[in-house]
Amino acid sequence: MPAKSPILMAVVAKEAARMAGMESEKQLYAHYNHTDSCHLLRWTARESYQFMYERPWEKVVQFYSNLVSCGTGASGLSELFRDKKHGIVNISENGGNSEETEAAASVASKDNEKRRGGRWNRLNFKIILSYHGGSFDGWQKQPDLNTVQGVVEKSLGEFVDENKAKQLKERSLPIEGSAQVAGRTDKGVTALQQVCSFYTWRKDVRAGEIKDAINHVAPEKLVVLAVSKVSREFHPNFVAKWRHYLYIFPLKKENPKDDSEHMDPHNSISKPDFDLEEGAMIDISQKMPSDKINEGNVIQNPEAKPQRFSVNKVDQILRQLEGKMLSYKMFARDTQASRSMGPAMECFMFHSRATETTLPSTDKKSEEGIRVMCVELVANRFLRKMVRVLVATAIREAAAGVEQDALINLMGATCRRATAPPAPPDGLCLVDVGYDEFKRENCFILD
């Protein structure tokens, strides 16, 4: 048999080393081998993904759809907290910006018009939108997709001034307006009081005309709550001081085969591995043979993984984020590594809570609702998919019975695989965007 050439042997050795490296990397990330004191096995990314999606999300989607079609804005969410000792949101339809503030800005803007030309001669409109996430392919305009921005800008085409219309025609582009937004939402994410703006040099445009034009496009799926003239300096994204999100997570699986699989704490009180009052999981690794635990304090027996979590524990974990300016780069997704450094990744969390409540039934034949966990987050900014990753990771860590500072400890991780994959977009809702100072009494979940 002819001897193998040195080149072939080197190639084989290199491939073997590469495969060995992939196996070691897979082993490193598969079980999230952190250095904290948790002895329970965390779900893998696949298991976390399956756990999140095996829920009756259609009930949450329908609930959000009803809120949008009613046109009640963020105030429609208050029915979720009527039987709780929680705050009732009192948010104006102008997105938290008082009429007095807008009037003062308008006066200042008129003074600027006398001294300046160009863009200062245009009219700037602030538009408060409510739209159902399941009916659109996200906010951002994309070719051949039904996006909120695409629908809104097409509706604004009739209010474009003559100069811009001429420029668009010369470039063979459709005559559409340009809408700036406070924050782009992903496909499936609902918004109850999204804020965007539109400007034109036409002086005869009225706020009511803009409202009617947009409302006519997608009735009950896209609703304009308010339109008002604002200062020329107003930009919905750059001048916003906080964003308010709510995530609704069903506590029961869609079609559970066994009641033991239910994640509802009230159905799990009798389970020996669960302590509802303390909101923690008992360390089941004490019941496992020593050979089932590896050097990283991770249980290797997949049957020993936790099957329940405490809403109270999630609340305790999330509360640790309040009042802190932290880097959330480990909780972001779809951002380049070169852009994952510095102040742009830092967010200040004003409010971070979780509670359990009942989602009203959307079926007229059934009066019984479903038990859900509501996670409420308010921050000065949110990174891409940050809310959904925070929710999923908090649930995963609560099930593992970690300490309350679990999320803060994850801030120092070196790979985003240390955090859970994003929770489904169906449960997420942009409640409101604020332009005044944050007031905690306007939140839903309070002590």
Secondary structure as UniProt FT lines:
FT   HELIX           6..30
FT   TURN            31..32
FT   HELIX           45..53
FT   HELIX           57..70
FT   HELIX           73..81
FT   TURN            82..83
FT   TURN            93..96
FT   HELIX           99..115
FT   HELIX           118..121
FT   STRAND          123..131
FT   HELIX           133..135
FT   TURN            143..144
FT   HELIX           148..155
FT   HELIX           156..159
FT   HELIX           162..170
FT   TURN            171..172
FT   STRAND          179..181
FT   TURN            187..188
FT   STRAND          190..200
FT   HELIX           207..215
FT   TURN            216..217
FT   TURN            219..221
FT   STRAND          222..230
FT   TURN            232..233
FT   TURN            236..239
FT   STRAND          242..250
FT   HELIX           259..261
FT   HELIX           265..267
FT   TURN            269..270
FT   TURN            272..273
FT   STRAND          274..275
FT   TURN            276..279
FT   STRAND          280..281
FT   HELIX           284..287
FT   HELIX           290..292
FT   TURN            295..296
FT   HELIX           302..304
FT   HELIX           311..319
FT   TURN            320..323
FT   STRAND          325..327
FT   HELIX           329..331
FT   HELIX           337..339
FT   HELIX           343..345
FT   STRAND          346..359
FT   TURN            364..365
FT   STRAND          370..379
FT   TURN            384..385
FT   HELIX           386..400
FT   TURN            404..405
FT   HELIX           406..410
FT   TURN            411..412
FT   HELIX           416..418
FT   HELIX           425..427
FT   STRAND          428..434
FT   HELIX           440..442
//
